[in-house]
Amino acid sequence: MRNLKKILALVLALVMSMSLVTIANASDFTDADDITYEEAADVMSTIGVIEGYEDGSFDPDGTLVREEAAKLVTFMLLGDNANNLGIERSAFNHVAMTRWSAPAIEYCVSLGIIDGAGDGNFYPRGQLTAVAFAKVLLTALGYDADTEGLVGATWSVNTAALAMEVGLDNGIEDLSWNAALTREEAAQMALNAIQAPLVAYDNDATITVNGAEVSIGSGDAYYVTTTLAREQRIDDRQLSNSNDYTVEFGEKYFPRLRLVRETDDFERPSHTWVYENTELGTYVDYDLLTETYTEAVTGRQLYELLGKSTIDKYGLTYYVDGVVNTTIDAKNMIRGNNVEYNTTGNGVLTQVFVDHDDEEIIITSINPYLAQANSNYNSTNETLSLKVFQNDDTGTTKIVDVADVPNIADITEDQFVLVNLSGKGLATGAYDVVKVSDVESMSDSTVTKFSMASCTKIASKV
């Protein structure tokens, strides 16, 4: 592949950080509330792909400028030696030899990492579009620009189509391919690339004619594979016609990064990212999420959502607060069942996940419960004592550790909060507090009726 083996490890550097300051978790950024793609921000900032700024912000809506990308690519490739690069001439208009980014621009262009605009300009302050960024990532994955039509008059259409086929846009809502890419969108696309398989080509070769390299055919793209199961740190997918495993980008270029498939506290399909043996976080597999309800659900609704063939063919498991429950069953997910399941209702978060690869349906219901602090947060023990009103008005005292449940350090005595409980892996009837959140207050209201049952059915985002 044309110079690809030489530059493949270099190309992904285009997504490298906007600064040299690393914050390991998105919740630590000063603008954490503005970050939509928390998982991407967590993982990408930790491994140094897209980092935060010196003021502690991530700036999720900021955009990547071309000369900044060139300078940072060069720094990530050469380290401190990037500062020693010289320049004999500038190949572009409006990029003076004395411009701070000129050596980096020339260096990256010489490697084919970043191209000029074709009109003699580089536009160093120009923003990168999603489709331009996708082309870089596709090249990093091994796709040949000429063979795949990523050049020429229709390059943007072909690039967007291939990017969607590979899944570079997974998890990004309403991505505009020709608009400037935000930092958090870039982080999400880079995260998707890390999980995508590398490709190579049949009959890939070049010959030299009068001193010029000429391609004699790239053939069709095929997945790079391995027979080593121990190398499957990102995904253990296998080819349908062999036992070979595909080699994902992250498995080759980020050997200290692992993706572990599991379930969260509520038994929702999830995955955990681990870097240098440290867990970065557990994230729900929303790509498997088919529907979400915060009101009562009937068997007819689930029947119409999933279809008879899926219900008959796939396995089904239903969980309530992380515990197997038989209320929702394949036998009662029928067109004629208009009765509301009593484990669902207003404020109960019910989610339907469908895994077509494993032919499994997973349905989970998560209840919010009211709780009151028995005392101020104990800074010495780093714990909080809560009275949780789960089954009656007297409540049950539960001790919460800040290491297990964040965002409890500011809670004071008698303060009301919402909690989510999980019985996953515990003895029958035992539940732990796994999340604490604020109670939504309503002003200018008068309480005319109160019951514990209605109190515990308060909507909560989990």
Buried (B, 14 or more C-beta within 10 A) or exposed (E): BBEBEEBBEBBBBBBBBBBEBEBBBBBBBBBBEEBBBBBBBBBBBBBEBBBBBEEEBBBBEBBBBBBBBBBBBBBBBBEEEBEEEEBEEBBBEEBEEEBEBBBBBBBBBEBBBBEBEEEEEBBBEBBBBBBBBBBBBBBBBBBBBEBBBBBEEEBBEBBBBBBBEBBBBBBBEEBEBEEBBBBBBBBBBBBBBBBBBBBBBEEBEBEEEEEEEEBEEBEEBEBBBBEEEEBBBBBEEBEEEEEBBBBBBBBBBBEEBBBEEEBBBBBBBBBBBBBEEEEBBBBBBBEBBBBEBBEBBBBBBBBEBBEEEBBEEBEBBBBBBBBEBEEBEBEBBBEEBEEBBEBBBEBBBBBBBBBEEEEBBBBBBBBBBBBBBBEBBEEEEEBBBBBBBBEEEEBBEBEBEBEEBEEBEEBEEEBEBBBBBBBBEEEEEEBBBBBBBEBEEEEEEEEEEEEBEEBBBBEBEB
